[in-house]
Amino acid sequence: MSDKKAQTRERILQAASAALIQRGPAEPSVGEVMGAAGLTVGGFYAHFESKDALMLEAFTQLLAKRRASIDDIDPQLTGEERRSLVAAFYLSRKHRDSTAQACPIPATVGEMSRLPDEFRQALNEHCELMAAQLAASPEDTDKALADMALMIGGLALARALGPGELSDRVLRAAKSAVR
């Protein structure tokens, strides 16, 4: 793949990622994504076979970035300490209001039953890998999964409420429950 084609593909993926974070993978149109990337719809199929293929790649890239950020946490910390650090960021106003590098799961999870199976497989793999990263031992994995569910649900509700006092309270309450 030429450098120019690779750069164009990356612009499309970035635009798709932003749309996915804000509205999930089903709603944004190819035209909208291509327009946000500064391109015309006509060039889309030179890079992706379908909208689902584009959104799946954007989804898996965003999930991989989430896992990579966990790798920077001190491995000597307990699982509880790790999850507390993650919750401090994940359940923050900055993350709630982010439109570029935020977690795509809250915007995607409600659509999962209507998406191709590959989305569910990607989410399944991500949850297993994240739980392992956030657990200090195999016995701690269920607690990590519970805390992940709390964080995702808390962020989804806070985003749905929009910026404001109740949304901020939801973030604080969920963060407190993880700790």
C-alpha positions in Angstrom: 0.0 0.0 0.0 1.4 3.4 -0.9 2.1 6.0 1.7 -0.6 8.3 0.4 -3.2 5.5 0.4 -2.2 4.4 3.9 -2.5 8.0 5.1 -5.9 8.4 3.5 -7.0 5.1 5.1 -5.9 6.4 8.4 -7.8 9.6 8.0 -11.0 7.6 7.2 -10.4 5.4 10.3 -9.9 8.5 12.5 -13.1 10.0 11.2 -15.0 6.7 11.7 -13.6 6.4 15.3 -14.8 9.9 16.2 -18.3 9.1 14.8 -18.3 5.7 16.5 -17.5 7.2 19.9 -20.2 9.8 19.6 -23.0 7.8 18.0 -22.1 4.1 17.8 -21.2 2.1 14.7 -24.6 1.8 13.0 -25.8 5.4 12.7 -23.0 7.3 11.0 -23.2 7.0 7.2 -20.3 6.4 4.8 -20.9 9.9 3.4 -20.6 11.5 6.8 -17.4 9.7 7.7 -15.8 10.4 4.4 -16.9 14.1 4.6 -15.3 14.3 8.1 -12.1 12.9 6.6 -12.2 15.6 3.9 -12.9 13.0 1.2 -15.7 12.1 -1.2 -17.8 8.9 -1.0 -16.4 7.7 -4.3 -13.1 6.8 -2.8 -14.4 4.7 0.1 -14.4 1.3 -1.6 -10.7 1.7 -2.5 -10.0 1.4 1.2 -12.9 -0.7 2.8 -15.2 -3.4 1.5 -18.2 -2.1 3.5 -19.3 0.3 6.2 -19.3 -2.6 8.7 -15.7 -3.4 7.8 -14.7 0.2 8.4 -16.5 0.5 11.7 -15.3 -2.9 12.9 -11.7 -1.9 12.2 -12.2 1.5 14.0 -13.8 -0.4 16.9 -11.0 -2.9 17.3 -8.4 -0.1 17.0 -10.0 1.9 19.7 -10.2 -1.1 22.0 -6.6 -1.9 21.4 -5.6 1.6 22.4 -7.6 1.2 25.6 -5.7 -2.0 26.4 -2.4 -0.4 25.5 -3.0 2.4 28.0 -3.4 -0.2 30.8 0.1 -1.5 30.0 1.6 1.7 31.3 0.2 1.0 34.8 2.8 -0.3 37.3 2.5 -4.1 37.3 3.4 -4.1 41.0 0.1 -2.6 42.0 -2.7 -4.8 43.2 -5.7 -5.4 41.0 -7.8 -3.1 43.2 -5.2 -0.3 42.9 -5.0 -0.7 39.1 -8.8 -0.6 38.8 -8.9 2.5 41.0 -6.4 4.3 38.7 -8.3 3.3 35.6 -11.6 4.4 37.2 -10.1 7.8 38.0 -9.5 8.4 34.3 -12.4 6.4 32.8 -15.0 8.0 35.0 -13.8 11.6 34.6 -15.5 14.6 32.9 -12.7 14.7 30.4 -13.3 11.2 29.2 -17.1 11.6 29.3 -16.8 14.7 27.1 -14.1 13.4 24.8 -15.0 13.0 21.1 -11.7 11.6 19.8 -9.9 9.1 22.0 -12.7 7.9 24.3 -14.0 4.4 24.9 -16.3 3.2 22.2 -18.1 0.6 24.3 -20.8 2.8 25.8 -21.9 4.0 22.4 -21.7 0.5 20.9 -23.1 -1.9 23.5 -26.7 -1.1 22.9 -26.4 -1.9 19.2 -24.4 -5.1 19.6 -27.4 -7.4 18.9 -27.9 -5.7 15.5 -24.2 -5.7 14.4 -22.3 -8.4 12.7 -21.0 -11.1 15.0 -17.4 -9.8 14.6 -18.3 -6.9 16.8 -19.4 -9.2 19.6 -16.3 -11.3 19.1 -14.1 -8.2 19.3 -15.8 -7.0 22.5 -15.6 -10.5 24.0 -11.8 -10.7 23.4 -11.4 -7.1 24.7 -13.2 -7.8 27.9 -11.3 -11.0 28.6 -7.9 -9.2 27.9 -8.9 -6.1 30.0 -10.1 -8.2 32.9 -6.7 -10.1 32.9 -4.9 -6.8 32.8 -6.9 -5.3 35.7 -6.8 -8.4 37.9 -3.9 -9.2 40.1 -4.6 -12.9 39.9 -7.0 -15.3 38.2 -9.2 -15.2 41.3 -9.5 -11.4 41.0 -10.8 -11.6 37.4 -14.5 -11.6 38.4 -14.0 -8.5 40.5 -12.3 -6.9 37.5 -15.2 -7.8 35.2 -17.7 -6.4 37.7 -15.7 -3.1 38.0 -15.5 -2.9 34.2 -19.2 -3.3 33.9 -19.7 -0.6 36.5 -17.3 1.8 34.8 -18.9 1.2 31.3 -22.4 1.6 32.7 -21.5 4.6 34.7 -19.8 6.3 31.7 -22.7 5.4 29.4 -25.3 6.9 31.8 -23.1 10.0 32.4 -22.8 10.6 28.7 -26.5 10.1 28.2 -27.2 12.7 30.8 -24.8 15.1 29.2 -22.5 17.6 31.1 -24.2 18.7 34.3 -24.5 18.1 38.0 -26.3 14.8 37.9 -23.9 13.4 35.3 -21.0 14.5 37.5 -22.6 12.7 40.4 -23.0 9.5 38.4 -19.2 9.7 37.6 -18.3 10.3 41.2 -20.6 7.5 42.5 -19.4 4.9 40.0 -15.7 5.9 40.8 -16.4 5.5 44.5 -18.0 2.1 44.0 -14.9 0.9 42.1 -12.7 1.9 45.0 
